[in-house]
Amino acid sequence: MVTMSTDIKIPTIDVKKYGGQQVAIVDGKIVASGQTSEEVVRKAKKDYPDRPLSDIHLLTVPKSIYTIYSAITTL
């Protein structure tokens, strides 16, 4: 888990499961996912109706993670 400078706890996100989707995070846990922000907020508010929107953090998960390797050679 990563804690951002504003004290938002971001859990480790499974790219295979959530890749290409929006996720809602509350208290350091993924509480909803979907294709659009509106869908994800609606799902999160259904489960956490008393939480203000400022407590529901949205992230877009990349479809995949790429690692770029570079080799420097001298002749």
Secondary structure, DSSP 4 states (H G I P E B T S, - for coil): -EE-TT--EE----HHHHTTSEEEEETTEEEEEESSHHHHHHHHHHH-TTS-GGG-EEEEPPS------------
